[in-house]
Amino acid sequence: MTAKQRIPSTYQRNAFAPSLLAAAALFVAPALMGNDWFLAVLFLTAILGVIVAWFAVQARQWWWVPVFAVIVVVWNPVFPFPFAGPVWTAAQPAAAVVFLVAGALIKVRRP
């Protein structure tokens, strides 16, 4: 038997793991609204939004920065906006999809 040589990937997706964590929290978020645990979702979303935006800057994909700046401001846990209703409920999975798309598309070439 001959061992097949694995070819290393030419790209590295640093934003993928934080995006998955944020998306998981945001998909659960509508069930946590009105609960004390929703504050944890706000913190997690804002922090991971900054992290993914930083990886976008490192990958020189500047167009993601304004998208995540909006996410960080809207999901800000320090000075939260009094959002409620179906629009805010629908915004949670929509932001999760944004995180997933960004995690898949933000990549840097390996040296």
C-alpha positions, 0 to 999 in steps of 0.5 A, spaced: 500 500 500 502 506 498 500 512 502 497 518 499 501 524 500 496 530 502 497 537 499 496 542 504 491 548 503 494 554 500 489 558 504 487 559 511 480 561 514 482 564 520 475 567 521 471 561 520 471 558 528 469 565 531 464 565 525 461 558 527 461 560 534 457 567 533 452 563 528 451 558 533 449 563 539 445 567 534 441 562 531 439 560 539 438 567 540 430 568 539 429 563 544 433 567 549 430 573 548 427 576 554 431 572 558 438 574 562 442 569 557 440 574 552 445 579 554 451 573 553 449 573 546 450 580 545 457 580 548 458 574 544 456 577 538 459 584 539 466 580 541 466 575 535 464 581 530 470 585 532 474 579 531 472 577 525 472 584 522 480 584 524 481 577 520 478 581 515 482 587 515 488 582 516 486 578 509 485 585 506 478 584 505 476 591 507 468 591 505 467 586 511 469 591 516 463 596 515 458 590 515 461 588 522 461 595 525 454 595 524 453 588 527 458 590 533 454 597 534 447 594 534 449 588 538 452 592 543 451 590 550 454 596 554 449 601 551 444 596 548 438 599 543 431 597 545 429 593 539 424 588 540 418 585 535 419 580 529 424 585 526 429 584 531 427 576 532 429 576 524 435 580 525 438 574 529 439 569 524 440 574 518 446 576 522 448 569 523 448 568 516 452 574 515 457 571 520 457 564 516 458 567 509 464 571 512 467 565 515 467 562 509 470 567 504 475 571 509 481 567 507 489 569 507 494 565 503 499 561 507 506 563 506 
